[in-house]
Amino acid sequence: MKAEITSAGVRDRIRAASLARQSAMFLGAALCLALAGCVARGNWQAEKPLAPAGLAASRTLASAQVDAAAWPADSWWRRYGDPQLDGLVDEALAGSPSLEIAQARLRAAQAEAT
């Protein structure tokens, strides 16, 4: 007569082993699918790099039409009519250096670094 397994601990171990086996199979299948996406298929060839002469701004922007009227006004944000935004921009502009001051600071930093 065959002895039946009735111990709860043994059943739990069997379930855990079955779950571990199923998890390993699932992870293995997922890994195979992920790696299959990395496989080069067909007659794939790398694209030829562009020649530096073809990337020159004078050639790429030669046909660009620039309209001065399309450029935003100096105080474009005022069109929103938001006093809080006006105050924030005014505060930022008051605390920002002019181009001349920024260049002077840059020259001083470069002189100090050398």
mmCIF file of the C-alpha atoms, coordinates in Angstrom:
data_MODEL
# 
_entry.id   MODEL 
# 
loop_
_atom_site.group_PDB 
_atom_site.id 
_atom_site.type_symbol 
_atom_site.label_atom_id 
_atom_site.label_alt_id 
_atom_site.label_comp_id 
_atom_site.label_asym_id 
_atom_site.label_entity_id 
_atom_site.label_seq_id 
_atom_site.pdbx_PDB_ins_code 
_atom_site.Cartn_x 
_atom_site.Cartn_y 
_atom_site.Cartn_z 
_atom_site.occupancy 
_atom_site.B_iso_or_equiv 
_atom_site.pdbx_formal_charge 
_atom_site.auth_seq_id 
_atom_site.auth_comp_id 
_atom_site.auth_asym_id 
_atom_site.auth_atom_id 
_atom_site.pdbx_PDB_model_num 
ATOM 1   C CA . MET A 1 1   ? 0.000  0.000  0.000   1.00 0.00 ? 1   MET A CA 1 
ATOM 2   C CA . LYS A 1 2   ? 1.263  3.376  -0.969  1.00 0.00 ? 2   LYS A CA 1 
ATOM 3   C CA . ALA A 1 3   ? 1.689  5.926  1.822   1.00 0.00 ? 3   ALA A CA 1 
ATOM 4   C CA . GLU A 1 4   ? -0.131 9.194  1.234   1.00 0.00 ? 4   GLU A CA 1 
ATOM 5   C CA . ILE A 1 5   ? 1.614  12.489 1.779   1.00 0.00 ? 5   ILE A CA 1 
ATOM 6   C CA . THR A 1 6   ? -0.543 14.366 4.228   1.00 0.00 ? 6   THR A CA 1 
ATOM 7   C CA . SER A 1 7   ? 1.947  16.581 5.943   1.00 0.00 ? 7   SER A CA 1 
ATOM 8   C CA . ALA A 1 8   ? 1.276  20.287 5.307   1.00 0.00 ? 8   ALA A CA 1 
ATOM 9   C CA . GLY A 1 9   ? 4.999  21.047 5.280   1.00 0.00 ? 9   GLY A CA 1 
ATOM 10  C CA . VAL A 1 10  ? 5.667  18.542 2.510   1.00 0.00 ? 10  VAL A CA 1 
ATOM 11  C CA . ARG A 1 11  ? 2.773  19.907 0.437   1.00 0.00 ? 11  ARG A CA 1 
ATOM 12  C CA . ASP A 1 12  ? 4.108  23.448 0.880   1.00 0.00 ? 12  ASP A CA 1 
ATOM 13  C CA . ARG A 1 13  ? 7.559  22.343 -0.299  1.00 0.00 ? 13  ARG A CA 1 
ATOM 14  C CA . ILE A 1 14  ? 6.079  20.690 -3.368  1.00 0.00 ? 14  ILE A CA 1 
ATOM 15  C CA . ARG A 1 15  ? 4.069  23.820 -4.190  1.00 0.00 ? 15  ARG A CA 1 
ATOM 16  C CA . ALA A 1 16  ? 7.132  26.022 -3.689  1.00 0.00 ? 16  ALA A CA 1 
ATOM 17  C CA . ALA A 1 17  ? 9.215  23.798 -5.969  1.00 0.00 ? 17  ALA A CA 1 
ATOM 18  C CA . SER A 1 18  ? 6.479  23.862 -8.604  1.00 0.00 ? 18  SER A CA 1 
ATOM 19  C CA . LEU A 1 19  ? 6.195  27.646 -8.363  1.00 0.00 ? 19  LEU A CA 1 
ATOM 20  C CA . ALA A 1 20  ? 9.976  28.016 -8.611  1.00 0.00 ? 20  ALA A CA 1 
ATOM 21  C CA . ARG A 1 21  ? 10.038 25.788 -11.704 1.00 0.00 ? 21  ARG A CA 1 
ATOM 22  C CA . GLN A 1 22  ? 7.206  27.783 -13.326 1.00 0.00 ? 22  GLN A CA 1 
ATOM 23  C CA . SER A 1 23  ? 8.923  31.081 -12.482 1.00 0.00 ? 23  SER A CA 1 
ATOM 24  C CA . ALA A 1 24  ? 12.206 29.869 -13.954 1.00 0.00 ? 24  ALA A CA 1 
ATOM 25  C CA . MET A 1 25  ? 10.455 28.790 -17.152 1.00 0.00 ? 25  MET A CA 1 
ATOM 26  C CA . PHE A 1 26  ? 8.650  32.134 -17.417 1.00 0.00 ? 26  PHE A CA 1 
ATOM 27  C CA . LEU A 1 27  ? 11.861 34.108 -16.855 1.00 0.00 ? 27  LEU A CA 1 
ATOM 28  C CA . GLY A 1 28  ? 13.696 31.934 -19.383 1.00 0.00 ? 28  GLY A CA 1 
ATOM 29  C CA . ALA A 1 29  ? 10.994 32.536 -21.993 1.00 0.00 ? 29  ALA A CA 1 
ATOM 30  C CA . ALA A 1 30  ? 11.017 36.289 -21.276 1.00 0.00 ? 30  ALA A CA 1 
ATOM 31  C CA . LEU A 1 31  ? 14.810 36.355 -21.623 1.00 0.00 ? 31  LEU A CA 1 
ATOM 32  C CA . CYS A 1 32  ? 14.610 34.519 -24.965 1.00 0.00 ? 32  CYS A CA 1 
ATOM 33  C CA . LEU A 1 33  ? 12.042 37.018 -26.241 1.00 0.00 ? 33  LEU A CA 1 
ATOM 34  C CA . ALA A 1 34  ? 14.133 39.965 -25.067 1.00 0.00 ? 34  ALA A CA 1 
ATOM 35  C CA . LEU A 1 35  ? 17.262 38.610 -26.735 1.00 0.00 ? 35  LEU A CA 1 
ATOM 36  C CA . ALA A 1 36  ? 15.344 37.848 -29.934 1.00 0.00 ? 36  ALA A CA 1 
ATOM 37  C CA . GLY A 1 37  ? 14.608 41.567 -30.222 1.00 0.00 ? 37  GLY A CA 1 
ATOM 38  C CA . CYS A 1 38  ? 18.348 42.267 -30.338 1.00 0.00 ? 38  CYS A CA 1 
ATOM 39  C CA . VAL A 1 39  ? 19.019 39.974 -33.289 1.00 0.00 ? 39  VAL A CA 1 
ATOM 40  C CA . ALA A 1 40  ? 20.031 41.679 -36.534 1.00 0.00 ? 40  ALA A CA 1 
ATOM 41  C CA . ARG A 1 41  ? 17.727 40.436 -39.251 1.00 0.00 ? 41  ARG A CA 1 
ATOM 42  C CA . GLY A 1 42  ? 18.014 40.517 -42.984 1.00 0.00 ? 42  GLY A CA 1 
ATOM 43  C CA . ASN A 1 43  ? 20.626 42.394 -44.966 1.00 0.00 ? 43  ASN A CA 1 
ATOM 44  C CA . TRP A 1 44  ? 20.939 45.333 -42.596 1.00 0.00 ? 44  TRP A CA 1 
ATOM 45  C CA . GLN A 1 45  ? 23.707 47.823 -43.319 1.00 0.00 ? 45  GLN A CA 1 
ATOM 46  C CA . ALA A 1 46  ? 24.738 50.877 -41.354 1.00 0.00 ? 46  ALA A CA 1 
ATOM 47  C CA . GLU A 1 47  ? 23.750 54.199 -42.843 1.00 0.00 ? 47  GLU A CA 1 
ATOM 48  C CA . LYS A 1 48  ? 26.598 56.165 -44.403 1.00 0.00 ? 48  LYS A CA 1 
ATOM 49  C CA . PRO A 1 49  ? 27.613 59.193 -42.326 1.00 0.00 ? 49  PRO A CA 1 
ATOM 50  C CA . LEU A 1 50  ? 26.903 62.628 -43.762 1.00 0.00 ? 50  LEU A CA 1 
ATOM 51  C CA . ALA A 1 51  ? 29.818 64.564 -45.191 1.00 0.00 ? 51  ALA A CA 1 
ATOM 52  C CA . PRO A 1 52  ? 30.817 67.532 -42.993 1.00 0.00 ? 52  PRO A CA 1 
ATOM 53  C CA . ALA A 1 53  ? 30.550 69.890 -45.988 1.00 0.00 ? 53  ALA A CA 1 
ATOM 54  C CA . GLY A 1 54  ? 26.865 69.017 -46.300 1.00 0.00 ? 54  GLY A CA 1 
ATOM 55  C CA . LEU A 1 55  ? 26.256 70.045 -42.705 1.00 0.00 ? 55  LEU A CA 1 
ATOM 56  C CA . ALA A 1 56  ? 27.530 73.611 -43.052 1.00 0.00 ? 56  ALA A CA 1 
ATOM 57  C CA . ALA A 1 57  ? 24.990 76.125 -41.773 1.00 0.00 ? 57  ALA A CA 1 
ATOM 58  C CA . SER A 1 58  ? 25.523 78.347 -44.793 1.00 0.00 ? 58  SER A CA 1 
ATOM 59  C CA . ARG A 1 59  ? 24.324 75.530 -47.051 1.00 0.00 ? 59  ARG A CA 1 
ATOM 60  C CA . THR A 1 60  ? 21.481 74.254 -44.897 1.00 0.00 ? 60  THR A CA 1 
ATOM 61  C CA . LEU A 1 61  ? 20.065 77.702 -44.120 1.00 0.00 ? 61  LEU A CA 1 
ATOM 62  C CA . ALA A 1 62  ? 20.707 79.252 -47.526 1.00 0.00 ? 62  ALA A CA 1 
ATOM 63  C CA . SER A 1 63  ? 17.091 78.910 -48.572 1.00 0.00 ? 63  SER A CA 1 
ATOM 64  C CA . ALA A 1 64  ? 15.619 79.939 -45.202 1.00 0.00 ? 64  ALA A CA 1 
ATOM 65  C CA . GLN A 1 65  ? 13.410 83.009 -45.368 1.00 0.00 ? 65  GLN A CA 1 
ATOM 66  C CA . VAL A 1 66  ? 13.682 85.164 -42.252 1.00 0.00 ? 66  VAL A CA 1 
ATOM 67  C CA . ASP A 1 67  ? 11.038 87.811 -41.680 1.00 0.00 ? 67  ASP A CA 1 
ATOM 68  C CA . ALA A 1 68  ? 11.945 90.485 -39.123 1.00 0.00 ? 68  ALA A CA 1 
ATOM 69  C CA . ALA A 1 69  ? 8.253  90.957 -38.306 1.00 0.00 ? 69  ALA A CA 1 
ATOM 70  C CA . ALA A 1 70  ? 8.078  87.339 -37.128 1.00 0.00 ? 70  ALA A CA 1 
ATOM 71  C CA . TRP A 1 71  ? 10.633 88.026 -34.385 1.00 0.00 ? 71  TRP A CA 1 
ATOM 72  C CA . PRO A 1 72  ? 8.951  88.542 -30.984 1.00 0.00 ? 72  PRO A CA 1 
ATOM 73  C CA . ALA A 1 73  ? 8.849  91.996 -29.421 1.00 0.00 ? 73  ALA A CA 1 
ATOM 74  C CA . ASP A 1 74  ? 11.246 92.839 -26.579 1.00 0.00 ? 74  ASP A CA 1 
ATOM 75  C CA . SER A 1 75  ? 8.428  92.624 -24.019 1.00 0.00 ? 75  SER A CA 1 
ATOM 76  C CA . TRP A 1 76  ? 6.487  89.723 -25.529 1.00 0.00 ? 76  TRP A CA 1 
ATOM 77  C CA . TRP A 1 77  ? 5.349  88.429 -22.125 1.00 0.00 ? 77  TRP A CA 1 
ATOM 78  C CA . ARG A 1 78  ? 3.280  91.561 -21.476 1.00 0.00 ? 78  ARG A CA 1 
ATOM 79  C CA . ARG A 1 79  ? 0.739  90.332 -24.042 1.00 0.00 ? 79  ARG A CA 1 
ATOM 80  C CA . TYR A 1 80  ? -0.427 87.804 -21.430 1.00 0.00 ? 80  TYR A CA 1 
ATOM 81  C CA . GLY A 1 81  ? -1.601 90.657 -19.203 1.00 0.00 ? 81  GLY A CA 1 
ATOM 82  C CA . ASP A 1 82  ? -0.388 88.943 -16.039 1.00 0.00 ? 82  ASP A CA 1 
ATOM 83  C CA . PRO A 1 83  ? 0.981  91.345 -13.401 1.00 0.00 ? 83  PRO A CA 1 
ATOM 84  C CA . GLN A 1 84  ? 2.704  88.509 -11.538 1.00 0.00 ? 84  GLN A CA 1 
ATOM 85  C CA . LEU A 1 85  ? 4.549  87.435 -14.698 1.00 0.00 ? 85  LEU A CA 1 
ATOM 86  C CA . ASP A 1 86  ? 5.457  91.069 -15.410 1.00 0.00 ? 86  ASP A CA 1 
ATOM 87  C CA . GLY A 1 87  ? 6.899  91.399 -11.903 1.00 0.00 ? 87  GLY A CA 1 
ATOM 88  C CA . LEU A 1 88  ? 8.895  88.182 -12.163 1.00 0.00 ? 88  LEU A CA 1 
ATOM 89  C CA . VAL A 1 89  ? 10.397 89.107 -15.529 1.00 0.00 ? 89  VAL A CA 1 
ATOM 90  C CA . ASP A 1 90  ? 11.189 92.648 -14.346 1.00 0.00 ? 90  ASP A CA 1 
ATOM 91  C CA . GLU A 1 91  ? 12.917 91.209 -11.271 1.00 0.00 ? 91  GLU A CA 1 
ATOM 92  C CA . ALA A 1 92  ? 14.899 88.752 -13.404 1.00 0.00 ? 92  ALA A CA 1 
ATOM 93  C CA . LEU A 1 93  ? 15.961 91.444 -15.859 1.00 0.00 ? 93  LEU A CA 1 
ATOM 94  C CA . ALA A 1 94  ? 16.988 93.815 -13.062 1.00 0.00 ? 94  ALA A CA 1 
ATOM 95  C CA . GLY A 1 95  ? 19.196 91.144 -11.491 1.00 0.00 ? 95  GLY A CA 1 
ATOM 96  C CA . SER A 1 96  ? 20.777 89.870 -14.685 1.00 0.00 ? 96  SER A CA 1 
ATOM 97  C CA . PRO A 1 97  ? 24.069 91.279 -15.946 1.00 0.00 ? 97  PRO A CA 1 
ATOM 98  C CA . SER A 1 98  ? 24.379 93.026 -19.265 1.00 0.00 ? 98  SER A CA 1 
ATOM 99  C CA . LEU A 1 99  ? 26.326 91.346 -22.043 1.00 0.00 ? 99  LEU A CA 1 
ATOM 100 C CA . GLU A 1 100 ? 29.312 93.605 -21.382 1.00 0.00 ? 100 GLU A CA 1 
ATOM 101 C CA . ILE A 1 101 ? 29.353 92.719 -17.674 1.00 0.00 ? 101 ILE A CA 1 
ATOM 102 C CA . ALA A 1 102 ? 29.056 89.004 -18.457 1.00 0.00 ? 102 ALA A CA 1 
ATOM 103 C CA . GLN A 1 103 ? 31.963 89.218 -20.913 1.00 0.00 ? 103 GLN A CA 1 
ATOM 104 C CA . ALA A 1 104 ? 34.062 91.124 -18.367 1.00 0.00 ? 104 ALA A CA 1 
ATOM 105 C CA . ARG A 1 105 ? 33.352 88.450 -15.748 1.00 0.00 ? 105 ARG A CA 1 
ATOM 106 C CA . LEU A 1 106 ? 34.306 85.753 -18.252 1.00 0.00 ? 106 LEU A CA 1 
ATOM 107 C CA . ARG A 1 107 ? 37.598 87.472 -19.087 1.00 0.00 ? 107 ARG A CA 1 
ATOM 108 C CA . ALA A 1 108 ? 38.371 87.888 -15.379 1.00 0.00 ? 108 ALA A CA 1 
ATOM 109 C CA . ALA A 1 109 ? 37.655 84.215 -14.700 1.00 0.00 ? 109 ALA A CA 1 
ATOM 110 C CA . GLN A 1 110 ? 39.801 83.133 -17.647 1.00 0.00 ? 110 GLN A CA 1 
ATOM 111 C CA . ALA A 1 111 ? 42.657 85.384 -16.509 1.00 0.00 ? 111 ALA A CA 1 
ATOM 112 C CA . GLU A 1 112 ? 42.416 83.981 -13.005 1.00 0.00 ? 112 GLU A CA 1 
ATOM 113 C CA . ALA A 1 113 ? 42.400 80.402 -14.300 1.00 0.00 ? 113 ALA A CA 1 
ATOM 114 C CA . THR A 1 114 ? 45.613 80.832 -16.304 1.00 0.00 ? 114 THR A CA 1 
# 
